Structures are given as C-alpha cells and as structure tokens.
Amino acid sequence: MAARTRREFARLRRRFGLLTFGLGNAVIGLALLAMALFPAPDDPLGAALFDRYQRASPRPYDPALPVRVVAIDGEALARYGQWPWPRTYLAELLDRLLLLGAASVAFDLVFADPDRASPEFLAAPNPFGPNRSSARQAVEATQNDVIFARRMAQTPTVIPALPLASGILRPLRVKYGMAVSGVDPRPALPGIQALEVPLLILQDSASGIGLTGLGGGAVVRSVPLFQTVGGAIAPALALEALRVALGVRSYNLRSVAATADVVGGGQAGVGDARIGPLTIPLSSDGSLRLRPSGDAPGRVIPAWRILEGEVPDPALRPLVAGQIVFVGATAPGLRYLVTTPLGATVDGVLIHAEIAEQILAGVTLRRPDWAIGAEAAAVLVLGLLGLVVFPRMHPIAGAAVAATLGAVALAVSWIAFTRENVLVSPIYPALALGGVYLTSATLAYLRANAEGRAVRGQFERYVTPEVIREILASPTLELDRGGVQRDLSVLFCDVRGFTTLTEKMEARTLIAYLNRVLGGVSEAVLGRGGTVDKYMGDCVMAFWNAPLEKPDHAALAVASLFDIRRAQDRMNAAFEQEGLPPIALGIGLNTGPCSVGPMGSALRQEYSCVGDPVNVAARLQDLTKVYGVWNLVGLTTVTAAPGWIAGEIDRIQLRGRSKVEGAWSILCADGAREAPVARALAAALGAFHDAREPEARAAALGAIRAADVPGVVAERLATALAQRAPP
C-alpha cells in the first residue's frame, strides 16, 4: 500500500509540475500581450502609479522662470462687473501689461463673437423678427473690438482657438512657419474636426494664435502641443506664447520612423520640436507629458492689481517685466477646471503656464525607445525566474521573494522617474511575477489537497468516513417569537400616479421600471440602517430601531427622506435619457411605540411591525397627495430628530382618531444653504397655526403664500382663515 501511495504521489507531482510550467508560461505570455494592447505608462495601473510618483515628487516650482498668470478672479468681477467684460477693459489690461514689460501676453479666453457690451451691438437687427440675423452676421466687429485689436497689434499678443468635438471647422490665420525634418508626421498627430476661432479682426492683429484644448480624459496627463487643422499643423497656446516671447517666426518639427510611444514600429511619429534655442522632447503624437509643480502662489497675479495700480506700477514691474503672461478666468462660474496627476483640480489657464514652465526648465517626462524592450525583458526574466524558484519554495518564502523582487522593480522605476524624468513602468513585470507566484502557490495547494485525498482514498475502506458535519454559528441576535414593544420610526413611500404609468407601459417594461424605483428607495433606506419591511405594489414600507436598536432612529429616518429624494432625481435623469416617464414619490413618516417581530402563519412568516404609529405613517403618506408636498411626518418624529427644519403644514383629524394632530413637512437640514428661507417658512406656518386673531393669521398667511409652498396648502389655510377657526 505504501508503494502504491508513493506512485500516486509521483504521478501527481509530474502532472502538477507540467501544469505549473504551462500555466506559468501562459501568465508570462498574457503579460506580454497586455503590454502590446495597453502600452505603459498609459495603461490604467501604470497611469495611477505614475500619478502617485508625481504626488510624492512634484516638479519643483522655480519662481525665476519667466511665466506668470493674470487671473480674472472673483474679486476682479466684484470690482469691475460681471463677465463678459467690455473688450476695452481687456485692451486696458493689455496696454498695462505692455507698459510693465511683458514679453508676451496669451489670452486663454476665446473671442469668437463681437463684444456685446459695445454700443452698436445693441443696434443690430432684431434676432427674433422675420428678418432675423445672428449676432455674428449683424455685427462682425464692434468699436470695442477695434480698440482691442489696435492695442493687440501694438503688443506681442497670442489668442486662442478652441477645438470642439463637433461643429464647423472655421478658417484660422497662420501666424507662424512650420518646418519638418524627416517623414511627414501629420498622420500621427490628432486631427481637429471643429474649431471655434476668434474674430478675424483680432486674428489679423494678434502676433500668434494657438490651440487651447488640453486633451481628453478625467486626468490631464499629457497635452497635445501640435494638432492638425484642415491638413495643416497647428501649435498649442503655450507654444505660441513661447514663440512670440522669443521673437521666433517658425517651428521645426523632427519626425522619426518609430518611437517608444508607437507599438509595432515602422510608424511615423514626432520626435521633438524646436522653438529658437528650445528643444522639446515629445511623444509620437505630438503631445507633452505633464509634470506639474502644483500650487504656487507666486505664479498668479490678480487682474485687478494690474488694472488698479499706477501706470506703470513700480511694484508690479518686477513681476511682469520679461514674463510670458497667460490671462485666464478663475472666477467661480467662468473657470475651466481640469484634474492634474497631482490629484488637484486646477484652472485650465494654469496648465498652459505649467507647460511653458516645463519647456523653459527643460523638465520633460520621457518615454525612451528602450523602455518597451526593458520592460519586456523584465517580464521574461522575472517570470521565468519565478517559474523556476517558486515551485521549490514554501509559499511564505515564495511570497517574500516575490515581494522583494517587485520592490526592486518599483525602486528602479522610482529612481528613473525622480532622477532622469524617465517613465519605466514596473507594472507588467510585477504582474508577471505575481501571476507566476499565484499560479505556483495555487497549484501547490491543489496538489497538497490531491495528495491528501489520495492518502484518504487508500485508507478510507478501513475507517468509518465522516458523512455529515454540522456547523452552527452562534447568532448575535435573537428574535422573540412573541414580538417586542419598541419605539419605531415607520416610513411609507409610494409612487404618485402609478395607475396612469401602468396604462402607458408594456408589462415587461413596467416591471423593470418598478424594480428600479423600488430598488432605489430600498438602497436609500438600507443606507441609513433601516429595515425594508415589504413591498406593496408600488409602495415600500420600512422602519428603524428593529431588529437592531438604534437610539437615533428618528434622525436616521429623516435623513433617508432626502436620500430617497436624491435617488428620485438620479432615476428621473436616467429615465429622461431612456425616454421613460419620470416618477414622483410621496413619503409618510411617523415615530412611536409599535409591536415588532415575526408575523404570519406556519407556512410563511415575515418580520414586521404593527401599531397606531404605523397607521399614522400610512395615512400621512396618503395625505401628501392632498397637500401636494413630497413628505409629511408626525410631530413625534420632528421632536425626536433635531437638526432639521420642519414646517407644520396643517392640523388634521386622521381617520379613526379622535384628536387633531399636526402634519409636518421636513423642509431641509438646519445647516443647508436654503435653511434661512426654510426657517422663515416654518416660522410663518407656526405663526398661522398658533395665532388666534384673524389679523395675525392673515399676516402669517401672506408670508406663507409668498414662500415656495404648494398652492393647495395655502388654499386650505385660507379656507380655515375664512371660517375663523383653527385649521
């Protein structure tokens, strides 16, 4: 029997050894295939890793670099009026920057339409009459535009053209020369399908015109410096600002047959670009990898300081003289925000300034030709090494070796990034190594189990096998079969007009629609620790404080009201896109002592609650239809949930109850933006219900009618006032 067992073990080792070798090589092959399909460092994992690198070691900001940003911020708008400003303001800003000695001024503001603040713009033909004419056709250039153009002609000024995803590819004046060394790089450059351009009078007066697009993606990691417009190569705004500041007339692009950014080889791409004395290494598609420095207060000058200072202001001259100045909007509502690899959300004009700084500092992230070969070699070496070593090691020791080799690969990548600005990704080598280790460890575990089964198979005829094993987990909560008495917050949520919806939908569509609605409400309830009791057609019943006790159950229930409201808004946005009708939800909520526990028959039970507060919550939900409000709650809930502003909508006698009770509506959280208005409305409602004199009640009713309340509420209160009896 022992010899038989040894033979079985040898057979298993051979089988699992071949399987380990085959699967390990498959892992290595998959890593190499992934490198080809998702080239580093732009693959998701590589991009995330290099973003971490950038956050840990951002480009040092050098205040000596001649780049500044003049920001049209909120303070500037407060001083000089809301945007858009008259072009005469920008002409004055341009004139002052010239007097302060700016080397070039680049506007990150698209001047596509005539100045609407100019007097003659108001004399344009009626845009709504039978002989209507667009503003562009009615007024090609205003007096303000002429003034701005004259100042621009006297200043080294660069204006932007904005690439668009769709629209018209408008003509663009060429202000630069473009020389190409090598093969034609245009096939490798991104092409612009539509372009918004400045007014022709401004194009004629400007010293340069550059593209202001910053590329796509949630995070701006690289920026296109050259793109094609109608078959011609056009530079980015930052490049034009540099060219004009240097007094250079043309660019020189050097193209290459293949670069590390082009997988497969043999495809033309951009190698680098030259602007006078500056050489800029580029990716094959003409883009620059962003190496931001992050927030640098010395880089930004508020526009109002330029406009309010002396002419010229001696205090500002050291900040502006000889500088490449980018003018852009940073005021809330005007700003164009982008996310950088540093994880910060910044104004787009700052990215243009960062690009110019990178080029002047010579700090450019590079992806050399040898990077792909080095990474592929690392995948093969580390993968094959693991394939030889891991099957011979204990899994814990193998994990230590894998972690050490992965750390070495990461350290090499980090050193290359921080010291040489070179992007060499450790992701695929580390994945190959980790994949080989996991394959080896998993197969070793399976082999050990197979050997154990082989041993048991040899001996189980001599022992009694274990047939059944019960595993009982000690419950942390016992549900009393007789039920318990407990204060609960009970919620009913119903879809308004559901019967009408059912008439407009097919059964399959209706069920899917209703499931989405009920699912959205349930997620909001569960997110606040509630218990979904049951679904009754289009109505959801839920409660808080059972089976687990929650002392703040009323506050949680009230918070869920607004979670449900937000879920309704999200669902309606999705329904609108899908051509489905929107939903409106009415919610009733009440707090009080209830009996809760398992209920039902011997065949079927459910965990539910009963009691008078449950009936009141259901009735309040029904009354939301009557009063036109989206939520009604009982006074006990309002009292038990501080931190919320509630208004007493009416005092009513519910069916089956002898006393008059208040029906309240939660308006908003106490600290919400709309809290002052809500607090005033709540006070007006309270004053109406508490007043005994008709004059006082009439005054309160006037305040209520002036607030944002459903008309039916005001009408019911007006009826009560006419009867001179409390409502």
Order of alpha helices (4+ residues) and beta strands (2+ residues): alpha-alpha-beta-alpha-alpha-beta-alpha-alpha-beta-beta-beta-beta-alpha-beta-beta-beta-beta-alpha-beta-beta-beta-beta-beta-alpha-alpha-beta-beta-beta-alpha-alpha-alpha-alpha-beta-alpha-alpha-beta-beta-alpha-beta-beta-alpha-beta-alpha-beta-beta-alpha-alpha-alpha
